[in-house]
Amino acid sequence: MTRAWTAVVLLVLAGCGAGTEPVDCSSTQGWSDDAVSLLTVEEAPLTSLRPKGYGVSARLGVPAVWTAQRVPVPAVVISSGSLRFPVSVESVASDGGFAPFQFQVLLDGEPWPATLVQDGGTVVRPLAAANGIADFEVNIPAPVEAGAHDLVAITAREKPVGVLGLAQAWVFNSTAIVPPGAAVSGRAVARTGNGSQVVTSDGGIVALPNSHVPAGGRFSWVAHLEEDSEEARTTCVGTVRRYRLIATLDCALLPFAGGEFHLDVEAPVGGAIEVPFELDGLPTSAGHSVVILLQLNPGYFQARPDGTTTPWFFPLVGEVGSTWW
């Protein structure tokens, strides 16, 4: 049995784990260096995707973590050095042919170098084989400091735009969580019951097929953030949930107006919050796209050392707002 993540399947898995009573709502979830000593790490041979003929999907053969009882530990990667793993991607254009895509990595919310190797050579954009599937290998250098880092891998299809990502905790020589940094302040608002979304300053929804043109090369938008399930809303009440926004321009990572590639917001579990943000330096000519991605719970372990999921389990990084012009 191998552990390979297929990003499109994670839609079924996304949501808070039931946990045990009483619910442990800490960020550490029982992780320690002693707990790591009881686990094994193995390379995960990857089976290529089977063509579906539509959309964008990705499967990552990240190194598998197992308990002594051979229970897989999801959403956690353990290493004492760099990471190397295979990836399989299907990226389909509107006409059914291959659509170029970009594969990118963020570490603790900021771009991190990744070398893509296909057929023995380094590539920027992997190409598909005759069956429409692109198989390649990813090499990621180790973090500078020891600790549990936030690792996100993003696959972004170009024209038509489609972006999906996977978040995991990268335990590098220590289980001490690397502090995720300060969160920006927002305004507490009433819940809508519709989950998170991005809106314009005048309340327009930032979602396809709506089209918005950046005025003077700038978007001034508002993120409305809240849990979209009853379980997520009612588990761990009294603590805070961290929301992380990530932006892409034409499928490439895009910094926010403050210069960072992520925007973190915290809100009480069960509540809702709104925060304005800006993207500037955007092209005003036609033929471009911007996508806002939402990652939940960076800085928390999503699974325990025994392989069970925690209340913070939500490995999918998906679109919360998108537009083209």
Residue pairs with C-beta under 8 A, 6 or more apart in sequence:
1 70
1 72
2 44
2 45
2 46
2 47
2 61
2 64
3 44
3 62
3 64
3 65
3 72
3 74
4 44
4 46
4 47
4 59
4 60
4 61
4 62
5 59
5 60
5 62
5 166
5 315
6 49
6 57
6 58
6 59
7 57
7 58
7 59
7 60
7 155
7 164
7 165
7 166
7 316
8 55
8 57
8 58
8 164
10 166
10 315
10 316
11 316
11 318
13 313
13 315
13 316
14 314
14 315
14 316
15 229
15 231
15 232
15 313
15 314
16 229
16 231
16 232
16 235
16 236
16 311
16 312
16 313
16 314
17 308
17 309
17 310
17 311
17 313
18 231
19 235
19 308
19 309
19 310
19 311
20 308
23 235
23 236
23 311
24 30
24 310
24 311
25 235
25 236
25 238
25 239
25 311
27 177
27 299
27 300
27 301
27 312
28 175
28 177
28 301
29 300
29 301
29 303
29 304
29 310
29 312
30 304
30 305
30 306
31 148
31 171
31 175
31 301
31 304
31 305
32 175
33 174
33 175
35 175
35 305
36 78
36 171
36 175
36 305
38 67
38 68
38 305
39 65
39 66
39 67
39 68
39 73
39 78
39 305
40 65
40 66
40 68
41 63
41 64
41 65
41 66
41 78
41 79
42 63
42 64
42 66
43 61
43 63
43 64
43 85
44 61
44 62
44 63
44 64
44 85
45 61
45 86
46 59
46 60
46 61
46 85
46 86
46 87
46 88
46 135
47 59
47 88
48 59
48 88
48 133
48 135
49 57
49 58
49 59
49 88
49 89
49 90
49 133
51 90
51 131
51 132
51 133
52 90
52 92
53 92
53 96
53 132
54 92
54 96
55 90
55 92
55 162
56 89
56 90
56 91
56 92
56 99
56 101
56 155
56 157
56 162
56 163
56 164
57 89
57 90
57 164
58 87
58 88
58 89
58 90
58 103
58 153
58 155
58 164
58 166
59 87
59 88
59 89
60 85
60 86
60 87
60 153
60 166
61 85
61 86
61 87
61 88
62 77
62 83
62 85
62 168
63 77
63 78
63 79
63 83
63 85
64 72
65 72
65 73
65 76
65 77
65 78
66 72
66 73
67 73
67 305
67 306
67 307
71 306
71 307
72 307
73 303
73 304
73 305
73 306
73 307
74 302
74 303
74 307
74 309
74 313
74 315
75 167
75 168
75 169
75 302
75 303
75 309
75 313
75 315
76 168
76 169
76 171
76 301
76 302
76 303
77 83
77 151
77 168
77 169
77 170
77 171
78 171
79 142
79 170
79 171
79 172
80 172
80 173
81 142
82 139
82 140
82 141
82 142
83 138
83 139
83 140
83 142
83 170
84 137
84 138
84 139
84 140
85 137
85 138
86 135
86 136
86 137
86 138
87 103
87 135
87 136
87 137
87 138
88 133
88 134
88 135
89 101
89 103
89 126
89 133
89 134
89 135
89 136
89 155
90 128
90 132
90 133
90 134
91 98
91 99
91 100
91 101
91 128
91 134
91 155
91 157
91 162
92 98
92 99
92 132
92 157
93 99
93 159
93 160
94 160
98 127
98 128
98 132
98 134
99 157
99 158
99 159
99 160
100 125
100 157
100 158
100 159
101 125
101 126
101 134
101 155
101 156
101 157
101 158
101 251
102 125
102 154
102 155
102 156
102 158
102 251
102 252
103 114
103 116
103 126
103 136
103 138
103 153
103 154
103 155
103 156
104 111
104 114
104 153
104 154
104 156
104 252
104 253
105 111
105 112
105 113
105 114
105 138
105 140
105 151
105 152
105 153
105 154
106 112
106 150
106 151
106 152
106 154
106 246
106 253
106 261
106 262
107 143
107 149
107 150
107 151
107 152
107 170
108 149
108 150
108 178
108 180
108 181
108 298
109 150
109 152
109 180
109 181
109 244
109 246
109 260
109 261
109 262
109 264
109 298
110 260
110 261
110 262
111 253
111 261
112 140
112 141
113 140
113 141
114 138
114 139
114 140
115 122
115 138
115 139
115 140
116 122
116 123
116 124
116 126
116 136
116 137
116 138
117 123
117 136
117 137
117 138
117 139
118 126
118 127
118 134
118 135
118 136
118 137
123 136
126 134
126 135
126 136
127 134
128 134
129 135
138 153
142 172
143 149
143 170
143 172
143 178
145 178
146 172
146 173
146 174
146 176
147 171
147 172
147 173
147 174
147 175
147 176
147 177
147 178
148 169
148 170
148 171
148 172
148 174
148 175
148 176
148 177
148 178
148 301
149 169
149 170
149 172
149 178
150 167
150 169
150 170
150 178
150 180
150 298
150 299
151 167
151 168
151 169
151 170
152 165
152 166
152 167
152 168
152 246
152 295
152 317
153 165
153 166
154 163
154 164
154 165
154 246
154 248
154 253
154 293
154 317
155 163
155 164
155 165
156 162
156 163
156 248
156 251
156 252
156 291
157 163
157 251
158 250
158 251
161 251
161 289
161 291
161 322
161 324
163 248
163 251
163 291
163 293
163 318
163 319
163 322
164 316
164 317
164 318
164 319
165 246
165 293
165 295
165 316
165 317
165 318
166 315
166 316
166 317
167 295
167 298
167 302
167 314
167 315
167 316
167 317
168 302
168 315
169 301
169 302
177 299
177 300
177 301
178 299
179 299
180 242
180 244
180 264
180 298
180 299
181 264
182 264
183 242
183 264
183 265
183 266
184 263
184 264
184 265
184 275
184 277
185 275
186 225
186 265
186 267
186 273
186 274
186 275
187 273
187 274
187 275
188 267
188 268
188 271
188 272
188 273
189 224
189 272
189 273
189 274
190 272
191 226
191 271
191 272
192 224
192 226
192 272
194 228
195 226
195 227
195 228
196 223
196 224
196 225
196 226
196 228
196 243
196 294
196 320
197 205
197 206
197 207
197 223
197 224
197 320
197 321
198 205
198 206
198 207
198 221
198 222
198 223
198 224
198 292
198 320
198 321
199 205
199 206
199 221
199 222
199 224
200 206
200 212
200 220
200 221
200 222
201 220
201 221
201 222
201 276
204 210
204 212
206 212
206 221
206 292
206 321
206 322
206 323
207 321
207 322
207 323
208 322
208 323
208 324
210 323
211 323
211 324
211 325
212 219
212 323
212 325
213 284
213 325
214 279
214 282
214 283
214 284
214 290
214 325
216 284
217 280
217 281
217 282
217 283
217 284
218 257
218 278
218 279
218 280
218 281
218 282
219 278
219 279
219 280
219 282
219 290
220 276
220 277
220 278
221 276
221 277
221 278
221 279
221 292
221 321
222 274
222 275
222 276
222 277
223 243
223 245
223 263
223 265
223 274
223 275
223 276
223 277
223 292
223 320
223 321
224 272
224 273
224 274
225 243
225 265
225 267
225 272
225 273
225 274
225 275
225 294
226 233
226 267
226 271
226 272
226 273
227 233
227 241
227 269
227 270
232 241
232 269
233 269
233 270
234 270
235 269
235 311
236 269
236 311
237 268
237 269
237 270
238 268
238 269
239 268
239 269
240 266
240 267
240 268
240 269
241 266
241 267
241 268
241 269
241 296
241 297
242 264
242 265
242 266
242 296
242 297
242 298
242 299
242 300
243 264
243 265
243 266
243 267
243 273
243 294
243 295
243 296
244 262
244 263
244 264
244 265
244 294
244 295
244 296
244 298
245 256
245 262
245 263
245 264
245 265
245 277
245 292
245 293
245 294
245 295
245 320
246 253
246 261
246 262
246 292
246 293
246 294
246 295
246 317
247 253
247 254
247 255
247 256
247 261
247 279
247 290
247 291
247 292
247 293
248 254
248 290
248 291
248 293
249 279
249 282
249 288
249 289
249 290
250 288
250 289
251 289
251 291
253 261
254 261
254 279
254 290
255 261
256 262
256 263
256 277
256 278
256 279
257 277
257 278
257 279
257 280
263 275
263 277
264 298
265 273
265 275
266 273
267 273
279 290
282 288
282 290
286 325
288 324
288 325
289 322
289 323
289 324
289 325
290 322
290 323
290 324
291 319
291 321
291 322
292 319
292 320
292 321
292 322
293 317
293 318
293 319
293 320
294 317
294 318
294 319
294 320
295 317
296 312
296 314
297 312
297 314
300 310
300 312
301 310
301 312
302 309
302 310
302 312
302 313
302 314
302 315
303 309
303 310
303 313
304 310
